[in-house]
């Protein structure tokens, strides 16, 4: 399932750069805000930027990095059959 960028109407433009609120990014990729916060704190996704009102904002390319991380698929490490 393709996840588009957040609604451009919900972007905040600062000096010609569009930023998206963390809640909107979390909604679009299908995770909770607390999961997004944990991923940020663990360094798994970009930290984003803190706006003057305390909200965390992500640039479009950072949103893409979050989306890629949220949709990653990793192989399962299986146990050898002789165990």
Secondary structure, 3 states (H helix, E strand, C coil): CCCCCCCHHHCEEECCEEEEEHHHHHHHHCCCHHHHHHHHHCCCCCCCEECCCCCEEEEHHHHHHHHHHHCCCCCCCCCCCCC
